[in-house]
Amino acid sequence: MSELKVPTMTELAAAGETPEVLFWVGCAGSFDDRYKKVTIAFVKILNKVGVKFAVLGTEEGCTGDPARRAGNEFLFQMQAMANIQVLDMYGIKKIVTACPHCFNTLKNEYPALGGSYEVIHHSEFLQQLINEGKVKIEGGGTFKGRKITFHDSCYLGRANGVYEAPRAVLEALDADLVEMKRSKAKGLCCGAGGSQMFKEPEKGKKDVNIERIEEALGTGADTIAVGCPFCMVMMSDGVKNKEKEDSVKVFDLAELVAQAEGL
């Protein structure tokens, strides 16, 4: 990432500058090899359009979402308060993240602990950039006319009602957006939100991600778009299970926009 400009809040604060937005990278975007590519793609877009942003770097801790979902409320509050202290120290007002789990926790659960910020998912931010003409995909780019289906993340969709932004981004690619039988509010969870990526399926039951990938493949799409690191894992594993890696690809929205932009 040496060719990318990724300023940290420490650097900006030392220069007496304030970013337009803080990019909350998240654990997956920082450590998961597959999702690091999404982080890089999003940064490339931010660099190209000239958005003044910063990351916390080593000062960013886990939001505490996994701890709270696992029932460890004490650990969640410890992690949340540590993050709130850092965010408030820098006077952060606006946060963008590519992880719906981080998005939901920062937006809806931190306020109860005193951390109140404007938090937006990267699909919404990309839609804004497209609407403002900052991201211009000439002729639809490399995805013009290709069939793409979008898998709704539970924490982005049902938990926060964000359905149209991801689809608006895909439509800007001039792609043929085909919906799965169960989509939007009726979308089927890939299983990661229910911890299925950490355990074996119940005896006699089909893996939920396999059931979901069958719906995606049933649309005839050659590209499955996601907006969540955990959905990325489950959908990619489903494609591998069906031995479709050569013909069907799973990409995050930021990757699709970056590719269309030639980044």
C-alpha angles and dihedrals in degrees: 000000000000092000091055125085107232109163119193125221089244090059094046093046090051089054092047092245132135123210123231088229139004114231107218102204099188130206096286093046089051103041112016109092094215096047094045084074089060091051090051092047092051092047090050089055092048090049093049096050093042099241110169103230141149140195129220093229112187090359090069114095132186110286090233094245095129091048094052094045089051091052099253098129093165093058091045093055092046092053094042095050091049090053093044090053091054094044093049092045088061094040093239114185105165128043131183122191137174093214117085090202092056089041093054095045096046093044103039108021106035095063090068087060094046099268108124117173141148102255124187133177117240091246089063091045092050090049090053092050090050093047091049091051093242091118109048118183104194112216092348094292121235094336099059109140095357120133112249128174124195125220113211115226111224094228092048098041117029094021097048108013096239104148108126102050096067091046092048088055091051092047089054087061086061088235126151101254110206119186126221118237089256111043143142110006090000094046119136116242113242088224100249093101088058092049093253090136088066099049145039119264120263113272113277095013129110117241106266092226089055090052089049095047090051088058090049093049089047090067091064091236119151092199127054113198122205136176101200133071093222093049086050090059095046097044093044090051089049092054090050091049089056091045091236099128092117096052106028125050131192116215137170117238092249091055092052093050092046091050092048089051092050093243 
